Amino acid sequence: MSIPTVESHTRISRFGMVNAFLVQEDDGLTLIDTAIGGSSKAILAQAADLGAPIVRILLTHAHTDHIGSLDALADELPDAEVMISARDAILLAGDKSLQPGESGKLRGGYPGAKTKPTRTLEGGETIGSLEVIATPGHTPGHLAFLDTRDRTLYCGDVFTTLFGVYTTARANPLFPLPTWATWNRELELNSAIELRTHEPTALAPGHGPVNIDALEQMDDAIAKSAEIAKKK
């Protein structure tokens, strides 16, 4: 379990591959994603080391590697808010049916959770210091979060940085799993382009290390994804 710290956040990584982040706010800590099952003790221990309570849990999406420790954490943190998009809240509840206007096949694992969100989110809202950005594609209701203080972008699975910066609209040959779990690659590419317009200073993904000054790498990842899309 590796726990490097950058600016106002702490990365908690399982096996160097699956991340959760603790973001410091005036009223306590915001946890972004809960990693895979069995991660709750490490997350709670890191919060204790930081000397602040976890007051809210934000979920980028409802895949198993992002909600895996949600129920365990909710049991330990009964007063913490739990927030996810309205669309992925349906998936979190165990309903994997497509909604009106959607097509294709949902991919990746959606185990659901007994924990119900206390609130659902939409793009454009602000939670503490974090701006909510709607980024559909990897899942129908995927969200990203931009810290308005240091412009760290918690991008979930729109980008990955393990073995290079890629969008999940195009498979990284060394780490293809997130792309295999992407529902709609065209929407995913559009979401990657949208995130680039926010000019983040750091890219904090669900998979891979936090990447500082990644704008050129984001541009390259988007361009390569667009080339793949044109060939189809």
Biotite code that builds the C-alpha atoms (Angstrom):
import biotite.structure as struc

atoms = struc.array([
    struc.Atom([0.000, 0.000, 0.000], chain_id="A", res_id=1, res_name="MET", atom_name="CA", element="C"),
    struc.Atom([1.697, 3.215, -1.158], chain_id="A", res_id=2, res_name="SER", atom_name="CA", element="C"),
    struc.Atom([0.591, 6.621, 0.088], chain_id="A", res_id=3, res_name="ILE", atom_name="CA", element="C"),
    struc.Atom([2.336, 9.570, -1.612], chain_id="A", res_id=4, res_name="PRO", atom_name="CA", element="C"),
    struc.Atom([1.014, 13.060, -0.839], chain_id="A", res_id=5, res_name="THR", atom_name="CA", element="C"),
    struc.Atom([0.683, 15.979, -3.271], chain_id="A", res_id=6, res_name="VAL", atom_name="CA", element="C"),
    struc.Atom([-0.657, 19.405, -2.284], chain_id="A", res_id=7, res_name="GLU", atom_name="CA", element="C"),
    struc.Atom([-4.047, 19.067, -0.547], chain_id="A", res_id=8, res_name="SER", atom_name="CA", element="C"),
    struc.Atom([-4.645, 15.389, -1.196], chain_id="A", res_id=9, res_name="HIS", atom_name="CA", element="C"),
    struc.Atom([-3.350, 11.962, -0.257], chain_id="A", res_id=10, res_name="THR", atom_name="CA", element="C"),
    struc.Atom([-3.367, 9.031, -2.662], chain_id="A", res_id=11, res_name="ARG", atom_name="CA", element="C"),
    struc.Atom([-4.102, 5.594, -1.265], chain_id="A", res_id=12, res_name="ILE", atom_name="CA", element="C"),
    struc.Atom([-3.169, 2.889, -3.758], chain_id="A", res_id=13, res_name="SER", atom_name="CA", element="C"),
    struc.Atom([-3.836, -0.833, -3.694], chain_id="A", res_id=14, res_name="ARG", atom_name="CA", element="C"),
    struc.Atom([-1.016, -2.708, -5.411], chain_id="A", res_id=15, res_name="PHE", atom_name="CA", element="C"),
    struc.Atom([-0.056, 0.527, -7.170], chain_id="A", res_id=16, res_name="GLY", atom_name="CA", element="C"),
    struc.Atom([-3.000, 0.031, -9.522], chain_id="A", res_id=17, res_name="MET", atom_name="CA", element="C"),
    struc.Atom([-6.286, 1.120, -7.911], chain_id="A", res_id=18, res_name="VAL", atom_name="CA", element="C"),
    struc.Atom([-6.561, 4.492, -6.194], chain_id="A", res_id=19, res_name="ASN", atom_name="CA", element="C"),
    struc.Atom([-8.648, 6.305, -3.645], chain_id="A", res_id=20, res_name="ALA", atom_name="CA", element="C"),
    struc.Atom([-7.927, 9.899, -2.603], chain_id="A", res_id=21, res_name="PHE", atom_name="CA", element="C"),
    struc.Atom([-8.393, 11.844, 0.613], chain_id="A", res_id=22, res_name="LEU", atom_name="CA", element="C"),
    struc.Atom([-8.883, 15.562, -0.039], chain_id="A", res_id=23, res_name="VAL", atom_name="CA", element="C"),
    struc.Atom([-8.443, 17.990, 2.843], chain_id="A", res_id=24, res_name="GLN", atom_name="CA", element="C"),
    struc.Atom([-11.245, 20.484, 3.436], chain_id="A", res_id=25, res_name="GLU", atom_name="CA", element="C"),
    struc.Atom([-11.975, 22.924, 6.270], chain_id="A", res_id=26, res_name="ASP", atom_name="CA", element="C"),
    struc.Atom([-14.582, 20.603, 7.778], chain_id="A", res_id=27, res_name="ASP", atom_name="CA", element="C"),
    struc.Atom([-12.644, 17.357, 7.395], chain_id="A", res_id=28, res_name="GLY", atom_name="CA", element="C"),
    struc.Atom([-11.734, 14.959, 4.611], chain_id="A", res_id=29, res_name="LEU", atom_name="CA", element="C"),
    struc.Atom([-13.482, 14.124, 1.369], chain_id="A", res_id=30, res_name="THR", atom_name="CA", element="C"),
    struc.Atom([-12.808, 10.592, 0.157], chain_id="A", res_id=31, res_name="LEU", atom_name="CA", element="C"),
    struc.Atom([-12.915, 10.161, -3.614], chain_id="A", res_id=32, res_name="ILE", atom_name="CA", element="C"),
    struc.Atom([-13.685, 6.525, -4.456], chain_id="A", res_id=33, res_name="ASP", atom_name="CA", element="C"),
    struc.Atom([-13.186, 3.590, -2.102], chain_id="A", res_id=34, res_name="THR", atom_name="CA", element="C"),
    struc.Atom([-10.941, 1.282, -4.182], chain_id="A", res_id=35, res_name="ALA", atom_name="CA", element="C"),
    struc.Atom([-11.411, -2.479, -4.167], chain_id="A", res_id=36, res_name="ILE", atom_name="CA", element="C"),
    struc.Atom([-12.813, -4.526, -1.313], chain_id="A", res_id=37, res_name="GLY", atom_name="CA", element="C"),
    struc.Atom([-10.516, -4.770, 1.671], chain_id="A", res_id=38, res_name="GLY", atom_name="CA", element="C"),
    struc.Atom([-9.269, -1.174, 1.402], chain_id="A", res_id=39, res_name="SER", atom_name="CA", element="C"),
    struc.Atom([-11.262, 0.339, 4.270], chain_id="A", res_id=40, res_name="SER", atom_name="CA", element="C"),
    struc.Atom([-8.649, -0.234, 6.993], chain_id="A", res_id=41, res_name="LYS", atom_name="CA", element="C"),
    struc.Atom([-5.916, 1.494, 4.990], chain_id="A", res_id=42, res_name="ALA", atom_name="CA", element="C"),
    struc.Atom([-8.210, 4.411, 4.154], chain_id="A", res_id=43, res_name="ILE", atom_name="CA", element="C"),
    struc.Atom([-9.324, 4.853, 7.768], chain_id="A", res_id=44, res_name="LEU", atom_name="CA", element="C"),
    struc.Atom([-5.752, 4.548, 9.016], chain_id="A", res_id=45, res_name="ALA", atom_name="CA", element="C"),
    struc.Atom([-4.574, 7.254, 6.641], chain_id="A", res_id=46, res_name="GLN", atom_name="CA", element="C"),
    struc.Atom([-7.421, 9.535, 7.703], chain_id="A", res_id=47, res_name="ALA", atom_name="CA", element="C"),
    struc.Atom([-6.373, 8.984, 11.324], chain_id="A", res_id=48, res_name="ALA", atom_name="CA", element="C"),
    struc.Atom([-2.785, 9.880, 10.423], chain_id="A", res_id=49, res_name="ASP", atom_name="CA", element="C"),
    struc.Atom([-4.046, 13.087, 8.828], chain_id="A", res_id=50, res_name="LEU", atom_name="CA", element="C"),
    struc.Atom([-5.915, 13.873, 12.045], chain_id="A", res_id=51, res_name="GLY", atom_name="CA", element="C"),
    struc.Atom([-9.253, 14.632, 10.423], chain_id="A", res_id=52, res_name="ALA", atom_name="CA", element="C"),
    struc.Atom([-12.566, 12.800, 9.994], chain_id="A", res_id=53, res_name="PRO", atom_name="CA", element="C"),
    struc.Atom([-13.898, 11.579, 6.668], chain_id="A", res_id=54, res_name="ILE", atom_name="CA", element="C"),
    struc.Atom([-17.062, 13.648, 6.309], chain_id="A", res_id=55, res_name="VAL", atom_name="CA", element="C"),
    struc.Atom([-18.068, 12.727, 2.770], chain_id="A", res_id=56, res_name="ARG", atom_name="CA", element="C"),
    struc.Atom([-17.490, 10.034, 0.151], chain_id="A", res_id=57, res_name="ILE", atom_name="CA", element="C"),
    struc.Atom([-17.632, 10.984, -3.527], chain_id="A", res_id=58, res_name="LEU", atom_name="CA", element="C"),
    struc.Atom([-17.832, 8.211, -6.107], chain_id="A", res_id=59, res_name="LEU", atom_name="CA", element="C"),
    struc.Atom([-16.703, 8.787, -9.678], chain_id="A", res_id=60, res_name="THR", atom_name="CA", element="C"),
    struc.Atom([-18.709, 5.769, -10.851], chain_id="A", res_id=61, res_name="HIS", atom_name="CA", element="C"),
    struc.Atom([-20.214, 2.454, -9.775], chain_id="A", res_id=62, res_name="ALA", atom_name="CA", element="C"),
    struc.Atom([-17.614, -0.073, -10.980], chain_id="A", res_id=63, res_name="HIS", atom_name="CA", element="C"),
    struc.Atom([-16.483, -2.610, -8.406], chain_id="A", res_id=64, res_name="THR", atom_name="CA", element="C"),
    struc.Atom([-12.926, -1.275, -8.136], chain_id="A", res_id=65, res_name="ASP", atom_name="CA", element="C"),
    struc.Atom([-14.255, 2.147, -7.145], chain_id="A", res_id=66, res_name="HIS", atom_name="CA", element="C"),
    struc.Atom([-17.054, 1.132, -4.756], chain_id="A", res_id=67, res_name="ILE", atom_name="CA", element="C"),
    struc.Atom([-15.471, -2.055, -3.411], chain_id="A", res_id=68, res_name="GLY", atom_name="CA", element="C"),
    struc.Atom([-14.995, -0.756, 0.140], chain_id="A", res_id=69, res_name="SER", atom_name="CA", element="C"),
    struc.Atom([-18.039, 1.520, 0.241], chain_id="A", res_id=70, res_name="LEU", atom_name="CA", element="C"),
    struc.Atom([-20.193, -0.647, 2.479], chain_id="A", res_id=71, res_name="ASP", atom_name="CA", element="C"),
    struc.Atom([-17.379, -1.302, 4.945], chain_id="A", res_id=72, res_name="ALA", atom_name="CA", element="C"),
    struc.Atom([-16.572, 2.412, 5.142], chain_id="A", res_id=73, res_name="LEU", atom_name="CA", element="C"),
    struc.Atom([-20.221, 3.404, 5.471], chain_id="A", res_id=74, res_name="ALA", atom_name="CA", element="C"),
    struc.Atom([-20.535, 1.016, 8.415], chain_id="A", res_id=75, res_name="ASP", atom_name="CA", element="C"),
    struc.Atom([-17.554, 2.719, 10.089], chain_id="A", res_id=76, res_name="GLU", atom_name="CA", element="C"),
    struc.Atom([-18.627, 6.241, 9.093], chain_id="A", res_id=77, res_name="LEU", atom_name="CA", element="C"),
    struc.Atom([-22.401, 6.370, 9.571], chain_id="A", res_id=78, res_name="PRO", atom_name="CA", element="C"),
    struc.Atom([-22.500, 10.185, 9.504], chain_id="A", res_id=79, res_name="ASP", atom_name="CA", element="C"),
    struc.Atom([-20.508, 10.593, 6.297], chain_id="A", res_id=80, res_name="ALA", atom_name="CA", element="C"),
    struc.Atom([-22.351, 11.792, 3.214], chain_id="A", res_id=81, res_name="GLU", atom_name="CA", element="C"),
    struc.Atom([-22.223, 9.470, 0.188], chain_id="A", res_id=82, res_name="VAL", atom_name="CA", element="C"),
    struc.Atom([-22.548, 11.060, -3.258], chain_id="A", res_id=83, res_name="MET", atom_name="CA", element="C"),
    struc.Atom([-22.618, 9.758, -6.830], chain_id="A", res_id=84, res_name="ILE", atom_name="CA", element="C"),
    struc.Atom([-24.331, 10.811, -10.053], chain_id="A", res_id=85, res_name="SER", atom_name="CA", element="C"),
    struc.Atom([-28.049, 10.121, -10.324], chain_id="A", res_id=86, res_name="ALA", atom_name="CA", element="C"),
    struc.Atom([-27.392, 7.798, -13.281], chain_id="A", res_id=87, res_name="ARG", atom_name="CA", element="C"),
    struc.Atom([-24.744, 5.701, -11.576], chain_id="A", res_id=88, res_name="ASP", atom_name="CA", element="C"),
    struc.Atom([-26.821, 5.644, -8.390], chain_id="A", res_id=89, res_name="ALA", atom_name="CA", element="C"),
    struc.Atom([-29.134, 3.314, -10.331], chain_id="A", res_id=90, res_name="ILE", atom_name="CA", element="C"),
    struc.Atom([-26.171, 1.043, -11.042], chain_id="A", res_id=91, res_name="LEU", atom_name="CA", element="C"),
    struc.Atom([-25.061, 1.298, -7.419], chain_id="A", res_id=92, res_name="LEU", atom_name="CA", element="C"),
    struc.Atom([-28.500, -0.001, -6.438], chain_id="A", res_id=93, res_name="ALA", atom_name="CA", element="C"),
    struc.Atom([-27.958, -3.084, -8.594], chain_id="A", res_id=94, res_name="GLY", atom_name="CA", element="C"),
    struc.Atom([-30.121, -2.102, -11.586], chain_id="A", res_id=95, res_name="ASP", atom_name="CA", element="C"),
    struc.Atom([-28.024, -2.653, -14.725], chain_id="A", res_id=96, res_name="LYS", atom_name="CA", element="C"),
    struc.Atom([-30.750, -1.921, -17.255], chain_id="A", res_id=97, res_name="SER", atom_name="CA", element="C"),
    struc.Atom([-30.104, 0.740, -19.890], chain_id="A", res_id=98, res_name="LEU", atom_name="CA", element="C"),
    struc.Atom([-32.011, 3.968, -19.470], chain_id="A", res_id=99, res_name="GLN", atom_name="CA", element="C"),
    struc.Atom([-33.953, 5.863, -22.175], chain_id="A", res_id=100, res_name="PRO", atom_name="CA", element="C"),
    struc.Atom([-31.617, 7.200, -24.850], chain_id="A", res_id=101, res_name="GLY", atom_name="CA", element="C"),
    struc.Atom([-28.783, 4.790, -24.009], chain_id="A", res_id=102, res_name="GLU", atom_name="CA", element="C"),
    struc.Atom([-27.569, 1.980, -26.229], chain_id="A", res_id=103, res_name="SER", atom_name="CA", element="C"),
    struc.Atom([-24.792, -0.565, -26.306], chain_id="A", res_id=104, res_name="GLY", atom_name="CA", element="C"),
    struc.Atom([-23.625, -2.864, -23.561], chain_id="A", res_id=105, res_name="LYS", atom_name="CA", element="C"),
    struc.Atom([-22.620, -1.938, -20.046], chain_id="A", res_id=106, res_name="LEU", atom_name="CA", element="C"),
    struc.Atom([-19.133, -3.267, -19.396], chain_id="A", res_id=107, res_name="ARG", atom_name="CA", element="C"),
    struc.Atom([-17.122, -3.948, -16.291], chain_id="A", res_id=108, res_name="GLY", atom_name="CA", element="C"),
    struc.Atom([-18.311, -5.138, -12.908], chain_id="A", res_id=109, res_name="GLY", atom_name="CA", element="C"),
    struc.Atom([-21.338, -3.577, -11.237], chain_id="A", res_id=110, res_name="TYR", atom_name="CA", element="C"),
    struc.Atom([-21.762, -5.457, -7.948], chain_id="A", res_id=111, res_name="PRO", atom_name="CA", element="C"),
    struc.Atom([-24.054, -2.870, -6.400], chain_id="A", res_id=112, res_name="GLY", atom_name="CA", element="C"),
    struc.Atom([-23.908, -1.919, -2.733], chain_id="A", res_id=113, res_name="ALA", atom_name="CA", element="C"),
    struc.Atom([-26.224, -1.937, 0.246], chain_id="A", res_id=114, res_name="LYS", atom_name="CA", element="C"),
    struc.Atom([-25.191, 1.669, 0.934], chain_id="A", res_id=115, res_name="THR", atom_name="CA", element="C"),
    struc.Atom([-27.537, 4.208, -0.599], chain_id="A", res_id=116, res_name="LYS", atom_name="CA", element="C"),
    struc.Atom([-26.291, 7.660, -1.575], chain_id="A", res_id=117, res_name="PRO", atom_name="CA", element="C"),
    struc.Atom([-27.384, 10.476, 0.674], chain_id="A", res_id=118, res_name="THR", atom_name="CA", element="C"),
    struc.Atom([-27.319, 12.794, -2.325], chain_id="A", res_id=119, res_name="ARG", atom_name="CA", element="C"),
    struc.Atom([-26.883, 12.612, -6.088], chain_id="A", res_id=120, res_name="THR", atom_name="CA", element="C"),
    struc.Atom([-24.697, 14.980, -8.094], chain_id="A", res_id=121, res_name="LEU", atom_name="CA", element="C"),
    struc.Atom([-24.783, 16.739, -11.447], chain_id="A", res_id=122, res_name="GLU", atom_name="CA", element="C"),
    struc.Atom([-22.078, 18.482, -13.432], chain_id="A", res_id=123, res_name="GLY", atom_name="CA", element="C"),
    struc.Atom([-21.594, 22.101, -12.435], chain_id="A", res_id=124, res_name="GLY", atom_name="CA", element="C"),
    struc.Atom([-22.156, 21.621, -8.729], chain_id="A", res_id=125, res_name="GLU", atom_name="CA", element="C"),
    struc.Atom([-19.478, 22.365, -6.134], chain_id="A", res_id=126, res_name="THR", atom_name="CA", element="C"),
    struc.Atom([-18.797, 20.131, -3.151], chain_id="A", res_id=127, res_name="ILE", atom_name="CA", element="C"),
    struc.Atom([-16.416, 21.893, -0.797], chain_id="A", res_id=128, res_name="GLY", atom_name="CA", element="C"),
    struc.Atom([-13.463, 22.845, -2.989], chain_id="A", res_id=129, res_name="SER", atom_name="CA", element="C"),
    struc.Atom([-14.372, 20.358, -5.720], chain_id="A", res_id=130, res_name="LEU", atom_name="CA", element="C"),
    struc.Atom([-16.150, 21.233, -8.947], chain_id="A", res_id=131, res_name="GLU", atom_name="CA", element="C"),
    struc.Atom([-18.256, 18.359, -10.283], chain_id="A", res_id=132, res_name="VAL", atom_name="CA", element="C"),
    struc.Atom([-17.771, 17.618, -13.997], chain_id="A", res_id=133, res_name="ILE", atom_name="CA", element="C"),
    struc.Atom([-20.077, 15.232, -15.867], chain_id="A", res_id=134, res_name="ALA", atom_name="CA", element="C"),
    struc.Atom([-17.917, 12.795, -17.864], chain_id="A", res_id=135, res_name="THR", atom_name="CA", element="C"),
    struc.Atom([-20.136, 10.058, -19.319], chain_id="A", res_id=136, res_name="PRO", atom_name="CA", element="C"),
    struc.Atom([-18.585, 7.301, -21.385], chain_id="A", res_id=137, res_name="GLY", atom_name="CA", element="C"),
    struc.Atom([-16.720, 4.888, -19.156], chain_id="A", res_id=138, res_name="HIS", atom_name="CA", element="C"),
    struc.Atom([-20.053, 4.481, -17.396], chain_id="A", res_id=139, res_name="THR", atom_name="CA", element="C"),
    struc.Atom([-23.242, 6.355, -18.267], chain_id="A", res_id=140, res_name="PRO", atom_name="CA", element="C"),
    struc.Atom([-23.033, 8.584, -15.198], chain_id="A", res_id=141, res_name="GLY", atom_name="CA", element="C"),
    struc.Atom([-19.289, 8.904, -14.640], chain_id="A", res_id=142, res_name="HIS", atom_name="CA", element="C"),
    struc.Atom([-18.129, 12.050, -12.820], chain_id="A", res_id=143, res_name="LEU", atom_name="CA", element="C"),
    struc.Atom([-14.793, 13.812, -12.382], chain_id="A", res_id=144, res_name="ALA", atom_name="CA", element="C"),
    struc.Atom([-13.865, 16.338, -9.702], chain_id="A", res_id=145, res_name="PHE", atom_name="CA", element="C"),
    struc.Atom([-11.614, 19.398, -10.097], chain_id="A", res_id=146, res_name="LEU", atom_name="CA", element="C"),
    struc.Atom([-10.051, 20.941, -6.992], chain_id="A", res_id=147, res_name="ASP", atom_name="CA", element="C"),
    struc.Atom([-10.495, 24.669, -7.541], chain_id="A", res_id=148, res_name="THR", atom_name="CA", element="C"),
    struc.Atom([-7.599, 25.475, -5.157], chain_id="A", res_id=149, res_name="ARG", atom_name="CA", element="C"),
    struc.Atom([-4.700, 23.636, -6.817], chain_id="A", res_id=150, res_name="ASP", atom_name="CA", element="C"),
    struc.Atom([-6.494, 22.389, -9.964], chain_id="A", res_id=151, res_name="ARG", atom_name="CA", element="C"),
    struc.Atom([-5.866, 18.745, -9.273], chain_id="A", res_id=152, res_name="THR", atom_name="CA", element="C"),
    struc.Atom([-8.229, 16.748, -11.491], chain_id="A", res_id=153, res_name="LEU", atom_name="CA", element="C"),
    struc.Atom([-9.658, 13.565, -10.008], chain_id="A", res_id=154, res_name="TYR", atom_name="CA", element="C"),
    struc.Atom([-10.589, 12.018, -13.325], chain_id="A", res_id=155, res_name="CYS", atom_name="CA", element="C"),
    struc.Atom([-11.761, 8.554, -12.291], chain_id="A", res_id=156, res_name="GLY", atom_name="CA", element="C"),
    struc.Atom([-11.339, 6.320, -15.333], chain_id="A", res_id=157, res_name="ASP", atom_name="CA", element="C"),
    struc.Atom([-11.456, 8.932, -18.095], chain_id="A", res_id=158, res_name="VAL", atom_name="CA", element="C"),
    struc.Atom([-7.655, 8.878, -18.133], chain_id="A", res_id=159, res_name="PHE", atom_name="CA", element="C"),
    struc.Atom([-5.229, 6.335, -16.716], chain_id="A", res_id=160, res_name="THR", atom_name="CA", element="C"),
    struc.Atom([-1.538, 6.936, -15.986], chain_id="A", res_id=161, res_name="THR", atom_name="CA", element="C"),
    struc.Atom([-0.296, 3.408, -15.366], chain_id="A", res_id=162, res_name="LEU", atom_name="CA", element="C"),
    struc.Atom([2.421, 2.725, -17.975], chain_id="A", res_id=163, res_name="PHE", atom_name="CA", element="C"),
    struc.Atom([1.695, 6.020, -19.714], chain_id="A", res_id=164, res_name="GLY", atom_name="CA", element="C"),
    struc.Atom([-1.186, 8.482, -20.022], chain_id="A", res_id=165, res_name="VAL", atom_name="CA", element="C"),
    struc.Atom([-4.135, 7.105, -22.000], chain_id="A", res_id=166, res_name="TYR", atom_name="CA", element="C"),
    struc.Atom([-7.814, 7.822, -22.315], chain_id="A", res_id=167, res_name="THR", atom_name="CA", element="C"),
    struc.Atom([-9.991, 4.784, -21.744], chain_id="A", res_id=168, res_name="THR", atom_name="CA", element="C"),
    struc.Atom([-11.440, 5.336, -25.203], chain_id="A", res_id=169, res_name="ALA", atom_name="CA", element="C"),
    struc.Atom([-8.277, 3.611, -26.427], chain_id="A", res_id=170, res_name="ARG", atom_name="CA", element="C"),
    struc.Atom([-6.670, 0.587, -24.804], chain_id="A", res_id=171, res_name="ALA", atom_name="CA", element="C"),
    struc.Atom([-3.225, 0.914, -23.292], chain_id="A", res_id=172, res_name="ASN", atom_name="CA", element="C"),
    struc.Atom([-1.560, -2.332, -24.458], chain_id="A", res_id=173, res_name="PRO", atom_name="CA", element="C"),
    struc.Atom([0.173, -2.640, -21.086], chain_id="A", res_id=174, res_name="LEU", atom_name="CA", element="C"),
    struc.Atom([-2.993, -1.977, -19.055], chain_id="A", res_id=175, res_name="PHE", atom_name="CA", element="C"),
    struc.Atom([-6.109, -2.509, -21.184], chain_id="A", res_id=176, res_name="PRO", atom_name="CA", element="C"),
    struc.Atom([-8.607, -3.384, -18.440], chain_id="A", res_id=177, res_name="LEU", atom_name="CA", element="C"),
    struc.Atom([-10.154, 0.095, -17.972], chain_id="A", res_id=178, res_name="PRO", atom_name="CA", element="C"),
    struc.Atom([-10.835, 0.389, -21.704], chain_id="A", res_id=179, res_name="THR", atom_name="CA", element="C"),
    struc.Atom([-12.362, -3.076, -21.784], chain_id="A", res_id=180, res_name="TRP", atom_name="CA", element="C"),
    struc.Atom([-14.720, -1.841, -19.048], chain_id="A", res_id=181, res_name="ALA", atom_name="CA", element="C"),
    struc.Atom([-15.726, 1.308, -20.981], chain_id="A", res_id=182, res_name="THR", atom_name="CA", element="C"),
    struc.Atom([-19.382, 1.472, -22.023], chain_id="A", res_id=183, res_name="TRP", atom_name="CA", element="C"),
    struc.Atom([-19.234, 4.089, -24.830], chain_id="A", res_id=184, res_name="ASN", atom_name="CA", element="C"),
    struc.Atom([-15.823, 5.022, -26.242], chain_id="A", res_id=185, res_name="ARG", atom_name="CA", element="C"),
    struc.Atom([-17.120, 7.911, -28.346], chain_id="A", res_id=186, res_name="GLU", atom_name="CA", element="C"),
    struc.Atom([-18.626, 9.601, -25.293], chain_id="A", res_id=187, res_name="LEU", atom_name="CA", element="C"),
    struc.Atom([-15.477, 8.766, -23.353], chain_id="A", res_id=188, res_name="GLU", atom_name="CA", element="C"),
    struc.Atom([-13.313, 10.584, -25.877], chain_id="A", res_id=189, res_name="LEU", atom_name="CA", element="C"),
    struc.Atom([-15.616, 13.609, -25.687], chain_id="A", res_id=190, res_name="ASN", atom_name="CA", element="C"),
    struc.Atom([-15.298, 13.570, -21.903], chain_id="A", res_id=191, res_name="SER", atom_name="CA", element="C"),
    struc.Atom([-11.513, 13.422, -22.133], chain_id="A", res_id=192, res_name="ALA", atom_name="CA", element="C"),
    struc.Atom([-11.574, 16.459, -24.443], chain_id="A", res_id=193, res_name="ILE", atom_name="CA", element="C"),
    struc.Atom([-13.844, 18.280, -21.979], chain_id="A", res_id=194, res_name="GLU", atom_name="CA", element="C"),
    struc.Atom([-11.515, 17.583, -19.060], chain_id="A", res_id=195, res_name="LEU", atom_name="CA", element="C"),
    struc.Atom([-8.535, 18.898, -21.021], chain_id="A", res_id=196, res_name="ARG", atom_name="CA", element="C"),
    struc.Atom([-10.273, 22.283, -21.371], chain_id="A", res_id=197, res_name="THR", atom_name="CA", element="C"),
    struc.Atom([-10.076, 22.709, -17.578], chain_id="A", res_id=198, res_name="HIS", atom_name="CA", element="C"),
    struc.Atom([-6.245, 22.761, -17.799], chain_id="A", res_id=199, res_name="GLU", atom_name="CA", element="C"),
    struc.Atom([-5.495, 20.778, -14.642], chain_id="A", res_id=200, res_name="PRO", atom_name="CA", element="C"),
    struc.Atom([-2.127, 21.109, -12.939], chain_id="A", res_id=201, res_name="THR", atom_name="CA", element="C"),
    struc.Atom([-2.198, 17.478, -11.818], chain_id="A", res_id=202, res_name="ALA", atom_name="CA", element="C"),
    struc.Atom([-4.003, 14.416, -13.153], chain_id="A", res_id=203, res_name="LEU", atom_name="CA", element="C"),
    struc.Atom([-5.181, 12.105, -10.362], chain_id="A", res_id=204, res_name="ALA", atom_name="CA", element="C"),
    struc.Atom([-6.739, 8.982, -11.933], chain_id="A", res_id=205, res_name="PRO", atom_name="CA", element="C"),
    struc.Atom([-8.364, 5.847, -10.636], chain_id="A", res_id=206, res_name="GLY", atom_name="CA", element="C"),
    struc.Atom([-5.438, 3.831, -11.957], chain_id="A", res_id=207, res_name="HIS", atom_name="CA", element="C"),
    struc.Atom([-1.802, 4.903, -11.915], chain_id="A", res_id=208, res_name="GLY", atom_name="CA", element="C"),
    struc.Atom([0.306, 7.592, -10.254], chain_id="A", res_id=209, res_name="PRO", atom_name="CA", element="C"),
    struc.Atom([-0.644, 11.238, -9.927], chain_id="A", res_id=210, res_name="VAL", atom_name="CA", element="C"),
    struc.Atom([0.824, 12.981, -12.953], chain_id="A", res_id=211, res_name="ASN", atom_name="CA", element="C"),
    struc.Atom([1.990, 16.585, -12.542], chain_id="A", res_id=212, res_name="ILE", atom_name="CA", element="C"),
    struc.Atom([2.030, 18.926, -15.567], chain_id="A", res_id=213, res_name="ASP", atom_name="CA", element="C"),
    struc.Atom([0.309, 16.357, -17.772], chain_id="A", res_id=214, res_name="ALA", atom_name="CA", element="C"),
    struc.Atom([-1.299, 18.672, -20.338], chain_id="A", res_id=215, res_name="LEU", atom_name="CA", element="C"),
    struc.Atom([0.911, 17.599, -23.237], chain_id="A", res_id=216, res_name="GLU", atom_name="CA", element="C"),
    struc.Atom([0.415, 13.957, -22.326], chain_id="A", res_id=217, res_name="GLN", atom_name="CA", element="C"),
    struc.Atom([-3.342, 14.489, -22.149], chain_id="A", res_id=218, res_name="MET", atom_name="CA", element="C"),
    struc.Atom([-3.207, 16.079, -25.608], chain_id="A", res_id=219, res_name="ASP", atom_name="CA", element="C"),
    struc.Atom([-1.228, 13.128, -26.939], chain_id="A", res_id=220, res_name="ASP", atom_name="CA", element="C"),
    struc.Atom([-3.633, 10.621, -25.376], chain_id="A", res_id=221, res_name="ALA", atom_name="CA", element="C"),
    struc.Atom([-6.640, 12.423, -26.859], chain_id="A", res_id=222, res_name="ILE", atom_name="CA", element="C"),
    struc.Atom([-5.020, 12.635, -30.301], chain_id="A", res_id=223, res_name="ALA", atom_name="CA", element="C"),
    struc.Atom([-4.193, 8.925, -30.330], chain_id="A", res_id=224, res_name="LYS", atom_name="CA", element="C"),
    struc.Atom([-7.720, 8.052, -29.227], chain_id="A", res_id=225, res_name="SER", atom_name="CA", element="C"),
    struc.Atom([-9.159, 10.249, -31.962], chain_id="A", res_id=226, res_name="ALA", atom_name="CA", element="C"),
    struc.Atom([-6.995, 8.491, -34.563], chain_id="A", res_id=227, res_name="GLU", atom_name="CA", element="C"),
    struc.Atom([-8.348, 5.131, -33.466], chain_id="A", res_id=228, res_name="ILE", atom_name="CA", element="C"),
    struc.Atom([-11.915, 6.456, -33.598], chain_id="A", res_id=229, res_name="ALA", atom_name="CA", element="C"),
    struc.Atom([-11.454, 7.718, -37.196], chain_id="A", res_id=230, res_name="LYS", atom_name="CA", element="C"),
    struc.Atom([-10.345, 4.271, -38.340], chain_id="A", res_id=231, res_name="LYS", atom_name="CA", element="C"),
    struc.Atom([-13.533, 2.619, -37.122], chain_id="A", res_id=232, res_name="LYS", atom_name="CA", element="C"),
])
